[in-house]
Amino acid sequence: NKVVAAFYFNMMAFLFVVYPFVSKVVIEIFICVDLGNSSWLKSDLRERCPTSNSLGFVWSAIFTIIIPIGVPAFFVVLLVKFKIPRLAQYKMKMHRLQAVLKEMGAW
């Protein structure tokens, strides 16, 4: 059980670090600039914009769903699975109780 929890923790930490960069790259493939008779990627003007029936466009569309949408959804699922909202509520209640007891001089 500890191994599984450590795996999820490390996976979430890794995804948290790489998520902004990967999301930016995935979304940038849809931002194109028209120059002359063709369309080029704004992020890399050496590359042509993928057409809607090209493999690059299909892969980008798939990864747009997986990365920018799927990673936050994965985080929410893990938070609920490990009962983090309930744990946070419990800690807040305990903190409030300790504050009241300190104020009353009983702590």
Helices and strands as residue ranges (DSSP letters): H 2-28, E 32-35, E 38-41, H 55-64, I 65-70, H 71-81, H 84-104
